[in-house]
Amino acid sequence: MPFTPAVYARRIGMLASAAALASVAALVSAPTAQAAPPAPISAAAARAYLATVTPKAEGSSSGYSRDLFPHWITQSGACNTREVVLKRDGVNVVQDSACAAVSGSWYSEYDGATWTAASDLDIDHMVPLAEAWRSGASSWTTAKRQQFANDLTRPQLIAVTDNVNQAKGDKDPAAWLPSRTAYRCTYVRMWVNVKQYWGLSIDSAEKTALGNVLSGC
C-alpha cells in the first residue's frame, strides 16, 4: 500500500488508540488503594501530647466485663459496627442482605497477611476494652463505654488477623506491638490519639514504650 498522507493519518490514529487502551489497562490493573481506619494524629502531635502526660499507675481489673462495653451496635439498616469496619477496611467487599461480608479481600496491617474470608478477621479495639477499664473507663457510664467500643470516628477499630488480635489481648504497647515493624509508628499514633481523645491514663512503662517508638517516627 502506498504510504500516502491518508495512510499515515490512519497509522497515527491506530497508535493513539493503542496508547489509550494501554493506559486504560494500566488503570484497571493498578492496585486498589488500601482502605484504613481514620488517620491518627501526627507523630509530632503524639510526641507533644505525650510530653504533657504525667504517668499514672493502672487501676484494677476488678469488676471488668466486656458486657459493660456494649458492642457491636447497629450503625445503619442491618449493619452493625463490625460489618461497617469490615466493609471500610476491605477491598471489593460484597455484603449480603443481612450486611454480612460474603466476599472481599482484607490486608492485616499488624502482620502483613491477606485474607479473603471475613471469618479470619477480628475487629481490634486499638485500646483494648480491659485496658480502657483500668485506665479510667471503670468510672464511665455504660452509654459512654458503648460509644468507646463502637468508635468509628477515631482510629480505635481496625480489621486484623484474628489470632494476632487474640495474641495482643488487652496488652498495651509496653507489652505488645505489631510484628510488622513498618506499621508501628502508625500503631502508636493511633494509640495516643485514642487515649488523648477519651481522656484515658497512661502508665509509666506504656509512656516509655510509646516514646521509644515515636522517637523514630
Backbone bond lengths (Angstrom), bond angles and torsions (degrees), N, CA, C in turn:
res aa  C-N    CA-C-N  psi(-1)  N-CA   C-N-CA  omega(-1)  CA-C   N-CA-C  phi
1 M - - - 1.473 - - 1.528 108.47 -
2 P 1.354 118.13 128.42 1.464 120.94 179.29 1.530 110.02 -59.81
3 F 1.331 115.16 141.61 1.460 119.98 -178.84 1.524 109.59 -84.95
4 T 1.320 115.46 78.28 1.454 122.72 -178.34 1.508 110.01 -88.19
5 P 1.337 118.11 167.23 1.478 120.27 175.17 1.522 112.95 -55.29
6 A 1.348 116.40 -34.90 1.472 119.33 -179.23 1.522 110.82 -66.74
7 V 1.360 115.70 -42.21 1.470 119.75 178.50 1.527 110.15 -63.75
8 Y 1.334 115.79 -42.56 1.464 121.19 178.94 1.532 110.88 -58.30
9 A 1.334 115.77 -43.44 1.465 120.46 -179.64 1.520 111.36 -63.81
10 R 1.386 114.18 -40.60 1.462 117.43 179.95 1.528 111.20 -63.82
11 R 1.338 115.65 -40.94 1.472 119.66 -179.27 1.530 111.24 -66.07
12 I 1.317 116.19 -39.98 1.467 119.26 176.56 1.526 109.98 -61.40
13 G 1.326 116.18 -40.51 1.459 120.63 178.68 1.507 111.99 -63.62
14 M 1.355 115.92 -40.83 1.464 119.71 178.57 1.521 111.34 -64.04
15 L 1.341 116.00 -41.36 1.465 120.04 178.70 1.524 110.95 -63.23
16 A 1.326 115.49 -41.51 1.464 119.90 179.06 1.517 110.95 -62.98
17 S 1.363 116.38 -41.14 1.464 120.24 179.48 1.515 110.73 -64.83
18 A 1.359 116.30 -40.86 1.455 120.31 179.19 1.522 110.87 -63.20
19 A 1.329 116.53 -39.81 1.466 120.87 178.64 1.520 110.73 -64.28
20 A 1.347 115.14 -41.36 1.466 119.57 179.31 1.519 110.94 -63.26
21 L 1.370 116.33 -43.02 1.460 120.41 179.10 1.521 110.91 -63.81
22 A 1.334 116.43 -40.27 1.462 119.83 178.40 1.512 111.17 -62.87
23 S 1.334 115.36 -38.15 1.463 119.92 179.11 1.517 110.97 -64.80
24 V 1.347 116.58 -42.59 1.465 121.28 178.73 1.525 109.93 -63.76
25 A 1.359 115.66 -42.98 1.465 119.53 -179.82 1.519 110.63 -60.78
26 A 1.320 116.46 -39.67 1.461 120.36 179.37 1.510 111.10 -63.26
27 L 1.337 116.10 -39.17 1.458 119.87 179.04 1.516 110.97 -66.14
28 V 1.339 116.09 -41.18 1.457 120.42 -178.07 1.527 110.61 -65.97
29 S 1.356 116.89 -39.37 1.462 120.16 -175.76 1.526 113.48 -86.76
30 A 1.336 116.91 -7.32 1.460 119.98 -179.46 1.522 109.75 -63.81
31 P 1.333 118.64 142.03 1.468 120.27 -179.79 1.517 111.83 -63.46
32 T 1.328 114.82 141.16 1.460 119.87 178.42 1.527 109.07 -71.93
33 A 1.318 115.80 138.79 1.466 119.42 178.42 1.525 109.23 -59.58
34 Q 1.321 116.88 136.03 1.456 121.51 -178.53 1.522 110.65 -72.99
35 A 1.323 115.72 125.64 1.456 119.99 176.49 1.523 109.02 -69.16
36 A 1.314 116.26 159.06 1.463 118.85 -173.70 1.518 110.75 -159.67
37 P 1.338 117.03 163.12 1.466 121.37 173.26 1.528 110.16 -65.11
38 P 1.328 117.98 171.76 1.470 120.30 175.12 1.522 110.79 -55.59
39 A 1.325 116.83 142.49 1.473 120.72 -178.46 1.522 110.45 -63.01
40 P 1.324 116.92 134.52 1.469 119.69 178.59 1.523 111.31 -79.72
41 I 1.316 116.33 173.55 1.459 121.14 174.23 1.526 109.28 -61.68
42 S 1.324 116.88 158.99 1.461 121.58 -178.84 1.529 110.94 -68.65
43 A 1.329 115.42 163.94 1.461 119.68 176.92 1.528 110.60 -61.51
44 A 1.330 116.34 -38.53 1.470 120.06 179.61 1.520 110.57 -63.78
45 A 1.334 116.69 -42.43 1.465 120.72 179.15 1.527 110.52 -66.97
46 A 1.321 116.49 -38.45 1.467 119.97 178.39 1.524 110.75 -65.05
47 R 1.340 116.08 -43.27 1.471 119.53 178.00 1.528 111.06 -62.74
48 A 1.335 115.42 -41.46 1.467 120.00 -179.08 1.529 110.47 -63.28
49 Y 1.328 117.23 -43.13 1.459 120.03 179.25 1.532 110.25 -66.10
50 L 1.330 116.00 -44.90 1.464 120.09 -177.41 1.534 110.78 -59.31
51 A 1.326 116.36 -33.78 1.475 120.70 179.77 1.524 111.88 -64.04
52 T 1.338 117.27 -23.04 1.466 121.08 -178.96 1.529 112.76 -90.77
53 V 1.334 115.83 -9.14 1.468 120.40 -173.50 1.523 111.64 -81.24
54 T 1.311 115.80 127.41 1.463 121.81 170.11 1.522 107.05 -93.62
55 P 1.329 118.12 114.61 1.460 119.89 -176.68 1.533 111.73 -56.61
56 K 1.310 113.94 145.19 1.460 120.86 179.68 1.522 108.17 -135.22
57 A 1.302 117.08 132.14 1.464 120.71 179.65 1.526 109.89 -60.58
58 E 1.324 115.37 142.79 1.460 119.35 179.08 1.514 110.88 -64.82
59 G 1.327 114.75 149.17 1.448 120.46 175.95 1.517 110.59 -80.02
60 S 1.297 115.38 -173.62 1.461 122.06 -178.17 1.529 111.21 -82.29
61 S 1.337 115.40 155.58 1.465 120.87 173.09 1.523 110.96 -86.70
62 S 1.325 116.30 0.16 1.465 120.47 -178.37 1.526 111.08 -56.41
63 G 1.317 115.25 130.14 1.458 120.75 178.13 1.520 114.07 87.13
64 Y 1.344 116.81 -6.04 1.467 119.31 -177.01 1.524 111.88 -70.51
65 S 1.333 114.96 140.62 1.459 122.61 171.62 1.520 107.53 -153.59
66 R 1.329 116.67 139.65 1.461 119.90 176.39 1.526 111.15 -59.27
67 D 1.314 116.15 -27.61 1.461 120.19 179.85 1.532 112.04 -63.96
68 L 1.326 117.14 -18.68 1.464 120.63 178.73 1.530 111.75 -79.72
69 F 1.347 115.95 -4.22 1.464 122.83 175.70 1.537 107.16 -122.18
70 P 1.336 119.25 75.01 1.466 121.01 -172.33 1.534 112.65 -54.44
71 H 1.307 115.92 124.28 1.461 123.38 176.93 1.533 106.62 -159.58
72 W 1.275 123.52 158.98 1.479 122.64 -8.06 1.521 109.62 -88.99
73 I 1.320 117.01 132.29 1.465 120.43 -177.01 1.527 110.11 -89.97
74 T 1.340 115.39 160.01 1.465 120.70 177.27 1.521 109.54 -68.30
75 Q 1.335 115.47 132.19 1.461 121.15 178.98 1.525 111.62 -102.06
76 S 1.318 116.33 -44.13 1.472 120.78 176.57 1.515 108.60 -164.48
77 G 1.332 116.23 139.12 1.454 119.99 -179.37 1.513 111.63 55.58
78 A 1.353 115.61 -125.30 1.461 120.89 179.44 1.524 111.95 -94.32
79 C 1.326 117.07 3.11 1.470 121.13 -171.93 1.524 112.80 -91.88
80 N 1.333 115.87 126.21 1.460 119.21 174.03 1.538 109.66 -98.02
81 T 1.310 116.55 -179.90 1.465 120.87 -173.77 1.522 112.19 -60.18
82 R 1.324 117.77 -43.36 1.467 120.08 179.26 1.517 110.92 -56.98
83 E 1.316 116.71 -45.62 1.465 120.45 -176.54 1.525 111.62 -68.52
84 V 1.334 116.34 -34.36 1.471 119.94 176.35 1.524 110.26 -64.15
85 V 1.344 117.29 -41.88 1.465 120.66 -179.86 1.532 110.68 -68.43
86 L 1.324 117.67 -40.54 1.465 120.34 177.56 1.524 110.90 -59.77
87 K 1.320 116.48 -42.25 1.467 120.79 178.16 1.525 110.08 -65.24
88 R 1.320 117.54 -44.31 1.462 122.60 -176.92 1.526 111.90 -66.79
89 D 1.328 117.16 -42.82 1.458 120.65 -172.49 1.522 113.86 -88.71
90 G 1.323 117.72 -5.25 1.458 120.59 -179.04 1.519 112.88 -101.61
91 V 1.312 115.26 176.50 1.460 123.32 177.51 1.528 108.17 -121.18
92 N 1.323 115.90 132.44 1.471 121.89 179.64 1.531 111.81 55.02
93 V 1.317 116.39 42.45 1.468 121.18 -178.95 1.524 110.21 -77.27
94 V 1.326 115.44 128.52 1.465 122.06 176.24 1.523 107.62 -111.28
95 Q 1.323 116.00 130.36 1.464 121.34 179.79 1.518 110.35 -114.18
96 D 1.330 117.12 147.83 1.459 120.39 177.11 1.526 110.33 -85.50
97 S 1.301 117.03 -174.48 1.474 121.20 -175.55 1.521 112.51 -64.95
98 A 1.346 116.55 -19.39 1.465 120.77 177.90 1.518 111.26 -94.09
99 C 1.345 116.96 5.70 1.464 124.99 177.67 1.530 113.22 78.90
100 A 1.336 118.06 6.17 1.461 120.65 177.81 1.524 109.44 -75.54
101 A 1.331 116.59 136.76 1.463 121.33 178.81 1.530 109.26 -73.87
102 V 1.328 116.72 116.93 1.470 121.12 -177.60 1.527 111.95 -101.72
103 S 1.320 117.53 -16.45 1.460 120.64 174.62 1.520 109.24 -159.62
104 G 1.317 115.44 164.52 1.457 120.93 -179.46 1.514 109.76 146.14
105 S 1.310 115.69 -172.79 1.455 121.82 179.21 1.519 108.73 -139.07
106 W 1.330 115.45 136.12 1.464 120.35 -178.65 1.529 110.21 -130.24
107 Y 1.304 116.13 131.80 1.464 122.17 176.85 1.519 108.05 -104.04
108 S 1.315 116.31 121.03 1.464 121.57 -179.25 1.520 109.57 -86.48
109 E 1.321 116.37 110.76 1.462 121.54 -176.25 1.527 112.73 -63.72
110 Y 1.309 117.76 -26.11 1.461 120.27 -175.23 1.526 112.70 -70.45
111 D 1.350 116.24 -37.59 1.460 119.75 -173.78 1.523 114.08 -127.66
112 G 1.324 118.18 -2.50 1.461 121.45 177.71 1.516 114.91 78.40
113 A 1.321 117.99 12.31 1.468 121.15 179.26 1.528 110.57 -85.48
114 T 1.325 116.15 149.02 1.464 121.98 175.44 1.519 108.62 -114.95
115 W 1.329 116.02 134.59 1.462 121.82 -177.13 1.526 110.58 -125.61
116 T 1.325 115.93 149.93 1.460 120.48 177.87 1.529 111.98 -119.33
117 A 1.324 116.35 7.19 1.472 121.41 175.81 1.518 108.60 -125.36
118 A 1.327 115.92 125.49 1.463 120.15 -178.06 1.528 111.80 -60.57
119 S 1.317 117.19 -25.18 1.464 120.89 -179.39 1.524 112.70 -67.05
120 D 1.330 117.17 -15.35 1.464 121.11 178.62 1.524 112.13 -86.40
121 L 1.328 116.70 1.98 1.462 120.42 -174.88 1.514 111.94 -118.80
122 D 1.313 115.08 143.03 1.461 122.54 167.16 1.524 107.71 -108.98
123 I 1.309 116.44 155.75 1.458 120.77 169.39 1.516 106.25 -97.03
124 D 1.324 115.68 109.12 1.457 120.78 -178.31 1.517 111.10 -80.88
125 H 1.318 115.72 134.18 1.462 120.72 166.05 1.528 105.65 -82.78
126 M 1.326 116.45 112.30 1.465 120.64 -178.33 1.524 110.36 -46.91
127 V 1.325 117.05 -57.99 1.466 121.18 169.61 1.530 105.47 -92.17
128 P 1.333 117.67 108.32 1.462 120.48 -175.37 1.527 112.37 -57.72
129 L 1.315 115.17 153.33 1.461 120.10 -176.31 1.533 111.56 -61.11
130 A 1.333 117.03 -41.95 1.471 119.64 179.81 1.524 110.82 -66.98
131 E 1.339 116.41 -37.20 1.467 120.81 176.32 1.529 110.07 -63.58
132 A 1.323 115.92 -42.28 1.473 119.80 178.17 1.531 110.34 -62.36
133 W 1.331 116.43 -41.24 1.469 121.04 178.94 1.533 110.74 -57.02
134 R 1.335 115.66 -45.89 1.470 120.57 -178.43 1.535 112.30 -74.05
135 S 1.338 115.76 -14.95 1.471 120.60 -176.79 1.528 113.46 -104.42
136 G 1.332 116.26 11.37 1.460 119.08 175.38 1.506 115.93 133.35
137 A 1.344 117.70 -19.09 1.470 119.65 -176.03 1.521 113.18 -71.78
138 S 1.339 116.86 -11.91 1.469 119.15 177.80 1.524 111.40 -63.07
139 S 1.332 116.58 -23.18 1.468 120.04 -179.13 1.526 112.76 -95.06
140 W 1.330 117.12 -1.27 1.462 120.73 -178.88 1.522 111.12 -77.39
141 T 1.320 114.94 163.36 1.458 120.37 169.76 1.526 108.66 -75.74
142 T 1.317 116.40 160.02 1.465 120.43 176.91 1.526 110.37 -60.93
143 A 1.321 117.04 -35.34 1.459 120.84 179.78 1.532 111.24 -62.62
144 K 1.331 116.32 -40.93 1.462 119.96 178.73 1.522 110.83 -69.37
145 R 1.322 116.79 -38.70 1.464 119.60 177.76 1.530 110.41 -65.19
146 Q 1.307 117.07 -34.62 1.466 120.45 176.27 1.530 110.70 -64.14
147 Q 1.321 116.58 -43.33 1.463 120.31 178.35 1.530 110.56 -60.74
148 F 1.321 116.53 -42.55 1.461 121.94 179.84 1.523 110.96 -62.92
149 A 1.308 116.81 -45.15 1.471 121.93 -175.42 1.522 112.74 -70.39
150 N 1.321 117.04 -15.75 1.468 121.76 -178.01 1.524 111.75 -123.58
151 D 1.326 116.69 25.39 1.470 122.07 -173.22 1.535 111.72 -73.08
152 L 1.318 116.40 107.23 1.461 122.24 178.54 1.525 112.07 -96.48
153 T 1.315 117.49 -6.20 1.467 121.65 -176.14 1.518 112.22 -88.78
154 R 1.330 117.02 -36.76 1.447 121.77 174.86 1.543 109.23 -95.62
155 P 1.346 118.18 166.56 1.474 120.35 -179.92 1.527 112.02 -80.42
156 Q 1.324 115.85 58.78 1.456 122.43 -174.27 1.526 112.50 -99.26
157 L 1.336 117.83 -19.27 1.461 121.23 -175.66 1.518 110.16 -124.99
158 I 1.335 117.00 135.31 1.459 121.09 -179.95 1.530 109.48 -152.41
159 A 1.333 116.01 138.92 1.466 121.66 178.69 1.523 109.70 -82.30
160 V 1.333 116.50 123.17 1.470 121.63 -177.61 1.532 109.88 -141.51
161 T 1.320 115.80 166.95 1.461 121.72 176.47 1.529 110.57 -52.33
162 D 1.336 116.11 130.23 1.468 119.63 -171.99 1.523 113.76 -59.64
163 N 1.350 117.37 -46.87 1.472 117.01 -176.25 1.527 112.55 -72.03
164 V 1.342 117.28 -22.28 1.467 120.11 174.76 1.532 109.26 -70.63
165 N 1.315 116.29 -42.28 1.460 120.43 176.87 1.522 110.55 -62.27
166 Q 1.334 116.17 -39.32 1.459 119.84 -179.81 1.532 111.02 -68.77
167 A 1.334 116.89 -32.60 1.468 120.20 176.23 1.527 110.97 -68.67
168 K 1.330 116.25 -34.83 1.466 120.15 176.22 1.523 110.20 -64.40
169 G 1.312 116.34 -43.30 1.457 120.49 179.78 1.516 111.82 57.24
170 D 1.332 116.77 -128.50 1.471 120.46 -179.84 1.532 111.25 -108.66
171 K 1.332 115.94 25.57 1.470 120.29 -176.52 1.527 111.88 -77.76
172 D 1.330 115.47 145.76 1.465 119.84 173.59 1.528 108.62 -93.09
173 P 1.349 119.21 176.72 1.467 120.64 -175.41 1.525 115.47 -64.04
174 A 1.329 118.67 -12.33 1.461 119.98 174.15 1.528 110.91 -71.92
175 A 1.326 116.17 -22.77 1.467 121.25 -176.89 1.520 113.50 -114.59
176 W 1.341 117.48 -17.28 1.476 119.19 -177.77 1.519 110.79 -154.17
177 L 1.334 114.80 133.54 1.457 122.58 172.07 1.524 107.74 -136.79
178 P 1.320 119.11 155.49 1.468 120.58 179.09 1.530 111.26 -57.46
179 S 1.324 116.29 141.78 1.463 120.35 177.77 1.532 110.73 -66.31
180 R 1.307 116.96 -27.02 1.470 121.52 177.78 1.529 108.06 -80.02
181 T 1.323 115.89 98.31 1.462 120.94 -172.33 1.525 112.90 -62.01
182 A 1.334 117.78 -26.76 1.467 120.79 -179.54 1.524 112.12 -64.52
183 Y 1.333 116.65 -17.33 1.468 119.92 -178.20 1.530 112.70 -99.86
184 R 1.315 117.40 -4.28 1.465 119.00 -172.31 1.528 113.04 -65.24
185 C 1.325 117.87 -37.45 1.466 119.34 177.68 1.526 110.88 -60.79
186 T 1.333 115.35 -45.97 1.466 119.42 178.41 1.518 110.60 -62.66
187 Y 1.328 115.89 -41.93 1.463 121.25 -178.30 1.524 111.92 -58.78
188 V 1.325 117.33 -48.62 1.468 119.12 -177.46 1.531 111.21 -72.28
189 R 1.327 117.60 -30.78 1.470 119.57 173.61 1.528 110.37 -63.57
190 M 1.320 116.60 -40.97 1.466 120.91 177.09 1.525 110.05 -62.61
191 W 1.333 115.47 -45.55 1.475 121.22 -178.18 1.535 110.53 -58.95
192 V 1.330 115.98 -50.68 1.466 120.40 -179.07 1.523 110.63 -62.98
193 N 1.335 116.75 -41.13 1.469 121.39 179.02 1.524 110.92 -56.45
194 V 1.327 115.72 -47.75 1.472 120.32 -177.75 1.524 110.88 -67.08
195 K 1.324 116.96 -45.35 1.464 119.33 -179.37 1.532 111.21 -63.64
196 Q 1.328 115.92 -39.12 1.461 119.76 179.57 1.525 110.54 -64.71
197 Y 1.325 116.44 -50.27 1.463 119.56 -176.50 1.527 111.71 -60.80
198 W 1.323 116.56 -43.38 1.458 120.32 -174.86 1.527 112.79 -88.88
199 G 1.319 118.08 1.21 1.463 121.12 176.07 1.512 113.68 66.17
200 L 1.335 116.54 34.84 1.462 120.93 -179.43 1.527 110.60 -89.96
201 S 1.303 116.53 145.42 1.459 120.99 -177.08 1.529 111.59 -74.55
202 I 1.316 114.93 161.83 1.466 123.07 179.06 1.523 107.26 -129.00
203 D 1.330 116.99 128.67 1.458 118.29 -179.52 1.531 110.66 -87.18
204 S 1.310 116.61 173.87 1.459 121.71 -171.60 1.536 112.92 -63.06
205 A 1.338 116.83 -48.74 1.465 120.40 -179.16 1.526 110.84 -64.32
206 E 1.319 115.31 -38.17 1.468 121.96 178.41 1.532 110.24 -63.20
207 K 1.334 116.62 -45.93 1.465 120.54 179.64 1.525 110.84 -61.71
208 T 1.317 116.78 -42.51 1.468 120.44 179.18 1.524 111.21 -62.34
209 A 1.337 116.53 -44.75 1.468 120.68 -179.35 1.524 111.00 -63.84
210 L 1.327 116.64 -43.07 1.472 120.46 178.41 1.528 110.32 -62.41
211 G 1.327 116.06 -44.22 1.463 120.31 -179.11 1.519 111.83 -64.17
212 N 1.324 116.80 -37.87 1.464 120.45 -179.84 1.527 111.41 -63.37
213 V 1.321 116.60 -42.37 1.471 119.44 178.66 1.523 110.41 -70.34
214 L 1.318 116.58 -45.49 1.473 120.70 -177.48 1.520 112.30 -63.19
215 S 1.315 117.90 -27.43 1.461 120.39 -179.16 1.527 112.10 -65.28
216 G 1.326 115.38 -20.59 1.461 119.89 179.12 1.508 114.29 -104.09
217 C 1.333 115.84 8.46 1.480 119.93 -177.16 1.534 111.15 -92.72
